[in-house]
């Protein structure tokens, strides 16, 4: 049985997961946008993490009915 998820903590995505949800063919495209400050995220050690709800909101805005 998986441990219960704390509803206070948002779902987080890795760079490849976020890029896939946004429909990007490469991680580099998302990394470039993150580095320009166009996509909210945070550095955690050597990784960059993204809130799933914000990435999903961006995907809906950018992809519309294509999802």
C-alpha positions as CSV (number, residue, x, y, z in Angstrom):
1,X,0.0,0.0,0.0
2,X,1.4,3.4,-1.0
3,X,1.7,6.0,1.8
4,X,-1.0,8.6,2.0
5,X,-0.2,11.8,0.0
6,X,-0.3,15.1,2.0
7,X,-2.9,17.3,0.3
8,X,-0.9,20.4,1.5
9,X,2.0,19.5,-0.7
10,X,1.5,20.1,-4.5
11,X,2.4,17.4,-7.0
12,X,5.8,18.1,-8.4
13,X,7.3,17.2,-11.8
14,X,10.8,16.7,-13.1
15,X,12.1,18.6,-16.1
16,X,11.4,15.6,-18.5
17,X,7.9,15.1,-17.0
18,X,7.0,18.8,-17.3
19,X,8.3,19.0,-20.9
20,X,6.2,16.0,-21.9
21,X,3.0,17.5,-20.4
22,X,3.7,20.7,-22.3
23,X,4.2,18.7,-25.5
24,X,7.8,19.7,-26.0
25,X,9.9,17.3,-28.1
26,X,13.0,18.1,-26.0
27,X,13.8,18.9,-22.4
28,X,16.0,21.7,-23.7
29,X,13.1,23.8,-24.9
30,X,11.6,23.8,-21.4
31,X,15.0,24.5,-19.8
32,X,15.5,27.5,-22.1
33,X,12.1,28.9,-21.1
34,X,12.8,28.3,-17.4
35,X,16.2,30.1,-17.7
36,X,14.4,33.1,-19.3
37,X,12.0,33.2,-16.4
38,X,9.0,32.2,-18.6
39,X,8.1,29.0,-16.6
40,X,8.0,28.9,-12.8
41,X,10.1,26.2,-11.2
42,X,12.6,25.7,-8.5
43,X,16.1,24.2,-8.3
44,X,16.3,21.3,-5.9
45,X,19.9,20.2,-5.7
46,X,21.0,19.5,-9.2
47,X,17.4,19.2,-10.5
48,X,14.7,21.6,-11.5
49,X,11.2,20.8,-10.3
50,X,7.9,22.2,-11.4
51,X,4.4,22.3,-9.9
52,X,2.2,20.0,-11.8
53,X,-0.9,22.3,-11.5
54,X,1.0,25.3,-13.0
55,X,2.4,23.2,-15.8
56,X,-1.0,21.7,-16.6
57,X,-2.5,25.3,-16.6
58,X,0.3,26.3,-19.1
59,X,-0.4,23.3,-21.2
60,X,-4.1,24.1,-21.4
61,X,-3.3,27.7,-22.4
62,X,-0.7,26.7,-25.0
63,X,-2.2,23.5,-26.4
64,X,-5.9,24.2,-26.1
65,X,-7.9,21.4,-27.5
66,X,-4.8,19.5,-28.8
67,X,-4.4,17.7,-25.5
